[in-house]
C-alpha cells in the first residue's frame, strides 16, 4: 500500500489515509499488464490465487477487472440469477461490555449511564414480533458482560426455541464464547456443547475485526486474539455448527494485512468447511469512543475493491454477503455485480452500527426492488442458506442446523 500517513496528535500510522486507487492507464503498461493478465487467467481457469497475487490485484488492478473476475466467480458458484436475503432481527440483550473497543459506540461499562440488561419479557416480545412478520433468524449478541455466564444464555436460547421453533438463534460471537468459557472457568468445547443443546443453531462471524495481531493490539487490545478467534470457530465447526466470517477494514491496517486476514479465513475453511458466508465492511469512525485515533471513513470505491477481492480470493466460500447497512442500498446493489450473491438480513432492529451514526435499515420491499433492479431474482433464505421462499420451485435444503451438518459432510471442503 502507499506510504502511511500519521494522524495528527496521535502518533498512529494509518495506511488508509494516503492510498489512491490505480489508474486504468497504469494497468496497461508492462510488466504490470502481463502480471494482471496471468492472474486473471488463473481465476478464469478456476485456479486458486496466492497471497502475493491477491495483493497485486488489491494494489494495481483497476476496478473493472476486479468486478469482472468477482462476477465470474459468483456465477460459477451460483449459476442461477438468485440473490438471497433473510428476514431477521438484531437483538442485543445487553450492552454491557468490558473489552473497551475504541471503535464501538454501542457498549457501556458495567453500572455506567445507559448500561442495560433486557428483561426476558422484552426479548420474548421482540422475537414474537419477528416471528409474526415471517422472520427466520434472531441475531443475538451482548458484548462481554462480566456476570452473565453461559447458563444465562443457555436458558434464554432454550426458552426462545421452545416458544418460536421456526426462528433460529444465530447468536454470540467467537470472542463472546471465549469470554463465557473464561468466566465459567470451563473449556470452550463444553460451553459450545451446552449452547448447542439449548438450541443455538449457528454463530455469527462478529469480533473478527482484522485477524492480525498488530492491528488488534491497537484497535481491540482486550479482545480475543487472532488465533483464539480462529480456534473458537474451529471448535464451533467441530461441534457440527455452522458459522459466518467477517472483516472490518479501513482503520490502521495495511493492504498486506487485509490479505493476511483473508488467508487465515481461507485456511480454516480448507480445514473445516464450516463457514457459510463472508461479509466485510469498513470501519464507521463517527461518534466512537476513540474517534480521534481513526482516519476518515474509506470511500465506497475502496469498499467495492475489497468486496470484489474477497470473492476472488475466498474460493472455498460459497456465499459472499453485501453490507447495505454500512454502504447504503445503491452501493449494495452494485456489489451484486461485484461478487455478492446475498443481501444479508432485513434487520428489523439494529443497534451497534447505528450507534456510530450509520443507519441504513430497509424494508423487504426495498431490498427486493434493489435486487430486481440489478437484473436478479430475490429469494428469502434461512440461516444455513436454504431457500425458504414460496416462490422457489425447489425443496429447501438445508432447513435446519441438523441438515446443515449433513450438508457439511456432503460438501466437505467445497462448501
GIZIUR-V798147 format. One record per residue. N is the residue number from 1. RES is the residue in one small letter. SS is DSSP state (H for helix, E for strand, - for the rest). NEAR is the number of other C-alpha atoms within 10 Angstrom. D_LAST is the distance of its C-alpha to the last C-alpha in whole Angstrom. Layout:
[[N/RES/SS/NEAR/D_LAST] [N/RES/SS/NEAR/D_LAST]]
//
This chain:
[[1/x/-/17/32] [2/x/-/14/35] [3/x/-/13/38] [4/x/-/16/37] [5/x/E/16/40] [6/x/E/16/41] [7/x/E/16/41] [8/x/-/11/45] [9/x/-/8/46] [10/x/-/10/43] [11/x/-/10/43] [12/x/E/16/39] [13/x/E/20/38] [14/x/E/22/35] [15/x/H/20/34] [16/x/H/26/32] [17/x/H/21/36] [18/x/H/13/37] [19/x/-/18/34] [20/x/-/11/35] [21/x/-/15/32] [22/x/-/14/33] [23/x/-/12/36] [24/x/H/14/34] [25/x/H/9/38] [26/x/H/13/37] [27/x/H/18/34] [28/x/H/12/36] [29/x/-/10/38] [30/x/-/10/37] [31/x/-/9/36] [32/x/H/15/33] [33/x/H/15/33] [34/x/H/13/32] [35/x/H/17/29] [36/x/H/21/28] [37/x/H/14/28] [38/x/H/13/26] [39/x/H/20/23] [40/x/H/22/23] [41/x/H/13/23] [42/x/H/13/20] [43/x/H/19/18] [44/x/H/13/19] [45/x/-/9/19] [46/x/-/14/15] [47/x/-/12/16] [48/x/-/15/15] [49/x/-/16/18] [50/x/-/12/19] [51/x/H/15/21] [52/x/H/11/24] [53/x/H/18/23] [54/x/H/23/21] [55/x/H/19/24] [56/x/H/17/26] [57/x/H/22/24] [58/x/H/24/25] [59/x/H/18/28] [60/x/H/20/30] [61/x/-/26/28] [62/x/-/19/29] [63/x/H/22/27] [64/x/H/12/27] [65/x/H/16/26] [66/x/H/24/23] [67/x/H/25/22] [68/x/H/16/23] [69/x/H/22/20] [70/x/H/27/17] [71/x/H/21/18] [72/x/H/20/18] [73/x/H/25/14] [74/x/H/25/14] [75/x/H/16/15] [76/x/H/13/13] [77/x/H/15/10] [78/x/-/14/12] [79/x/-/9/15] [80/x/-/10/17] [81/x/-/13/19] [82/x/E/20/18] [83/x/E/23/18] [84/x/E/26/17] [85/x/E/26/18] [86/x/E/25/19] [87/x/-/24/23] [88/x/E/27/23] [89/x/E/23/26] [90/x/E/22/26] [91/x/E/22/29] [92/x/-/23/30] [93/x/-/19/32] [94/x/E/20/34] [95/x/-/23/34] [96/x/E/25/36] [97/x/-/19/34] [98/x/-/16/35] [99/x/-/18/33] [100/x/-/20/35] [101/x/-/20/33] [102/x/-/19/35] [103/x/-/21/32] [104/x/-/23/32] [105/x/-/23/35] [106/x/-/21/34] [107/x/-/26/35] [108/x/E/21/38] [109/x/-/18/39] [110/x/-/16/41] [111/x/-/9/44] [112/x/-/10/44] [113/x/-/8/45] [114/x/-/12/42] [115/x/-/15/40] [116/x/-/17/39] [117/x/E/13/37] [118/x/-/12/37] [119/x/-/10/39] [120/x/H/13/37] [121/x/H/9/38] [122/x/H/11/37] [123/x/H/15/34] [124/x/H/16/34] [125/x/H/11/36] [126/x/H/17/33] [127/x/H/24/30] [128/x/H/17/33] [129/x/H/13/33] [130/x/H/22/29] [131/x/H/20/29] [132/x/H/9/32] [133/x/-/12/30] [134/x/-/14/27] [135/x/-/24/25] [136/x/-/25/22] [137/x/E/27/21] [138/x/E/26/24] [139/x/E/22/22] [140/x/E/21/25] [141/x/-/21/26] [142/x/-/20/29] [143/x/-/24/30] [144/x/-/25/31] [145/x/-/21/34] [146/x/-/14/36] [147/x/-/12/37] [148/x/-/16/35] [149/x/-/18/33] [150/x/H/20/30] [151/x/H/15/32] [152/x/H/10/33] [153/x/H/21/29] [154/x/H/20/29] [155/x/H/14/32] [156/x/H/17/31] [157/x/H/24/27] [158/x/H/19/29] [159/x/H/16/32] [160/x/H/23/29] [161/x/H/18/27] [162/x/H/11/30] [163/x/H/13/32] [164/x/-/18/29] [165/x/-/14/26] [166/x/-/17/24] [167/x/-/23/24] [168/x/E/25/21] [169/x/E/25/22] [170/x/E/25/19] [171/x/E/28/21] [172/x/-/25/23] [173/x/-/25/21] [174/x/H/27/21] [175/x/H/24/24] [176/x/H/24/26] [177/x/H/25/24] [178/x/H/25/26] [179/x/H/21/29] [180/x/H/26/29] [181/x/H/19/29] [182/x/H/14/32] [183/x/H/15/34] [184/x/H/16/33] [185/x/-/10/34] [186/x/-/12/31] [187/x/-/12/28] [188/x/H/20/25] [189/x/H/17/23] [190/x/H/12/26] [191/x/H/22/26] [192/x/H/23/22] [193/x/H/15/23] [194/x/H/15/26] [195/x/H/22/24] [196/x/H/21/22] [197/x/H/13/25] [198/x/H/21/26] [199/x/-/22/23] [200/x/E/23/21] [201/x/E/26/18] [202/x/E/28/16] [203/x/E/27/16] [204/x/-/23/17] [205/x/-/24/16] [206/x/-/21/20] [207/x/-/23/22] [208/x/-/22/20] [209/x/-/23/23] [210/x/-/25/23] [211/x/-/26/22] [212/x/-/19/25] [213/x/H/15/28] [214/x/H/14/30] [215/x/H/17/29] [216/x/H/21/29] [217/x/H/12/32] [218/x/H/16/33] [219/x/H/22/32] [220/x/-/20/31] [221/x/-/16/33] [222/x/-/13/33] [223/x/-/23/29] [224/x/-/21/26] [225/x/-/19/26] [226/x/H/19/23] [227/x/H/12/22] [228/x/H/14/23] [229/x/H/22/20] [230/x/H/20/18] [231/x/H/16/19] [232/x/H/21/19] [233/x/H/28/15] [234/x/H/22/15] [235/x/H/17/17] [236/x/H/25/16] [237/x/H/22/13] [238/x/H/13/15] [239/x/-/15/17] [240/x/-/20/14] [241/x/-/24/14] [242/x/E/27/11] [243/x/E/27/12] [244/x/E/23/12] [245/x/E/24/13] [246/x/E/23/17] [247/x/E/24/19] [248/x/E/19/23] [249/x/E/25/25] [250/x/-/27/28] [251/x/-/27/30] [252/x/-/23/32] [253/x/-/21/29] [254/x/-/21/29] [255/x/H/20/27] [256/x/H/16/26] [257/x/H/19/25] [258/x/H/22/22] [259/x/H/24/21] [260/x/H/17/21] [261/x/H/19/19] [262/x/H/22/16] [263/x/H/18/16] [264/x/H/16/16] [265/x/H/22/13] [266/x/H/18/11] [267/x/H/13/13] [268/x/H/16/12] [269/x/H/25/8] [270/x/H/18/9] [271/x/H/13/11] [272/x/H/20/10] [273/x/-/23/6] [274/x/-/29/8] [275/x/E/30/8] [276/x/E/25/7] [277/x/E/24/9] [278/x/E/25/12] [279/x/E/22/16] [280/x/E/20/19] [281/x/E/22/23] [282/x/E/21/26] [283/x/-/23/28] [284/x/-/27/31] [285/x/-/25/34] [286/x/-/19/37] [287/x/-/15/38] [288/x/-/20/36] [289/x/-/17/38] [290/x/-/16/38] [291/x/H/16/38] [292/x/H/16/41] [293/x/H/24/38] [294/x/-/25/36] [295/x/-/24/36] [296/x/-/18/36] [297/x/-/16/33] [298/x/-/18/31] [299/x/-/12/31] [300/x/H/15/29] [301/x/H/12/29] [302/x/H/19/27] [303/x/H/20/25] [304/x/H/23/24] [305/x/H/23/24] [306/x/H/23/21] [307/x/H/26/19] [308/x/H/29/19] [309/x/H/24/19] [310/x/H/25/16] [311/x/H/29/14] [312/x/H/28/15] [313/x/H/22/14] [314/x/-/22/11] [315/x/-/22/9] [316/x/-/22/6] [317/x/-/26/6] [318/x/-/20/6] [319/x/E/25/9] [320/x/E/28/12] [321/x/E/25/15] [322/x/-/29/19] [323/x/-/25/21] [324/x/H/23/24] [325/x/H/21/26] [326/x/H/22/27] [327/x/H/20/27] [328/x/-/16/29] [329/x/H/21/28] [330/x/H/11/29] [331/x/H/17/27] [332/x/H/24/24] [333/x/H/23/25] [334/x/H/18/25] [335/x/H/28/21] [336/x/-/26/20] [337/x/-/20/21] [338/x/-/29/20] [339/x/-/29/16] [340/x/-/29/16] [341/x/-/29/15] [342/x/E/28/15] [343/x/E/27/19] [344/x/E/21/18] [345/x/E/30/21] [346/x/-/23/24] [347/x/-/24/26] [348/x/-/20/29] [349/x/-/17/30] [350/x/-/18/29] [351/x/-/16/31] [352/x/-/19/30] [353/x/-/17/29] [354/x/H/17/32] [355/x/H/17/34] [356/x/H/19/34] [357/x/-/15/35] [358/x/-/17/32] [359/x/-/17/32] [360/x/-/16/30] [361/x/-/20/29] [362/x/-/16/30] [363/x/-/12/30] [364/x/H/17/28] [365/x/H/10/30] [366/x/H/13/30] [367/x/H/22/26] [368/x/H/19/26] [369/x/H/16/29] [370/x/H/20/27] [371/x/H/26/24] [372/x/H/15/26] [373/x/H/13/29] [374/x/-/14/26] [375/x/-/13/26] [376/x/-/18/23] [377/x/E/16/22] [378/x/E/24/22] [379/x/E/20/20] [380/x/E/25/20] [381/x/E/25/17] [382/x/-/26/16] [383/x/-/32/15] [384/x/-/25/11] [385/x/-/22/11] [386/x/-/18/13] [387/x/E/24/16] [388/x/-/20/19] [389/x/-/18/22] [390/x/-/11/25] [391/x/-/10/25] [392/x/-/13/22] [393/x/-/8/23] [394/x/-/10/20] [395/x/-/12/19] [396/x/-/16/17] [397/x/-/16/14] [398/x/-/21/13] [399/x/-/18/16] [400/x/-/18/16] [401/x/H/20/15] [402/x/H/13/16] [403/x/H/14/14] [404/x/H/24/11] [405/x/H/19/12] [406/x/H/13/12] [407/x/H/16/9] [408/x/H/23/7] [409/x/H/15/10] [410/x/H/11/9] [411/x/H/11/5] [412/x/H/15/6] [413/x/H/15/6] [414/x/H/13/4] [415/x/-/22/0]]
//
